[in-house]
Amino acid sequence: MSEHMPAQLPGFARNSVNLASAGLGAKGISATDEFFAPLERLLADQPAVFIEDKFDDNGKWMDGWESRRKRVLGHDFAVIRLAAPGRIDGFDVDTSHFTGNYPPAARIEACNVAGDPDDATEWTEVLGTSPLGPNAHHYLTSQSSEVFTHVRLHIYPDGGVARLKVFGQPFLDRSRVGDGDIELSAALNGGRIIGFSDAHYGSYHRLLAPGRGENMGDGWETSRRRVPGNEWIVIALGARGLLSGAVVDTAYFKGNFPDTCSIQAADMSEFGTDAGDAIITASMFWPELITQQKLQADHVHDLSAHIRDIGPVTHVRLNIFPDGGVSRLKLTGRLA
């Protein structure tokens, strides 16, 4: 996908939401063993790191979840509550930096329950036993299209996994939303980024996260533009809707906030869900939802009063002039 997204990633890793993101609210519920490294690190949003000289009371510090060497029959597993109920498209079982201590295989089950699972919970296998290798990302496709709330990661027989990503689409219960406004751009409602011109700094996926940014790395930031033009990012909304609210937040961006911004939008329903590059190309010609507006440093900009009525839309393009950082984009409206 040229500079928009890494082309080597499978479609589900480029076009879906990581439902196991701690930053979106996913949580490790339990693990059979976390002697060497705690379960909570498995869900971190940042790539795993290796610190050569770092040790703790139990041995080598590792960035992920790691159980001790098993000396009895059986295997280890962990239960994770997803950030939102959703349909699971695929996984990344990442063994980065685990070289002599990775599990040779993994299997994943899922369930849909209110609260958290217990001994009576029925689990569905969504990934059969799959081989793993050392120090690598393993992109694996889900075997079910049902809606789930939790996953259970089995590792055989023991060892360490740096990160688990569960890629999918959050389930938007239209019966509960009714005629009210919802945040259609929110990742927890299915909003997702499908392309951008530049994302040199920060964590661009956090643009659609809840709340405000926690620091300058918690959002989308481009490198300094040295040629004419401007930077942009294209977002698929969680559902087709009529937008009535828009907030652009430059939290913590003080010497590097964009001078101005504008938002384009369009109804791209006929393109389908996997036409990423075609949608990105078409975005250059979308009508303006919000004309170019002046921005400030470290400020919540409510641009709702500037929204033009262009009808129902499925995608938006945030343009920033000429470059810089935006912490959050929040677009609200009602389902169309």
Beta strands, then each sheet from edge to edge (+ up, - down):
strand 1: 17-18
strand 2: 27-31
strand 3: 55-56
strand 4: 59-60
strand 5: 65-66
strand 6: 76-94
strand 7: 105-111
strand 8: 124-131
strand 9: 137-141
strand 10: 147-156
strand 11: 160-161
strand 12: 163-170
strand 13: 182-183
strand 14: 192-196
strand 15: 201-202
strand 16: 220-221
strand 17: 231-249
strand 18: 260-266
strand 19: 288-294
strand 20: 300-302
strand 21: 313-321
strand 22: 325-326
strand 23: 328-335
sheet 1: 1+ 12- 6+ 2-
sheet 2: 1+ 12- 6+ 9-
sheet 3: 1+ 12- 6+ 10- 7+ 8-
sheet 4: 3+ 4-
sheet 5: 5+ 11-
sheet 6: 13+ 23- 17+ 14-
sheet 7: 13+ 23- 17+ 20-
sheet 8: 13+ 23- 17+ 21- 18+ 19-
sheet 9: 15+ 16- 22+
end
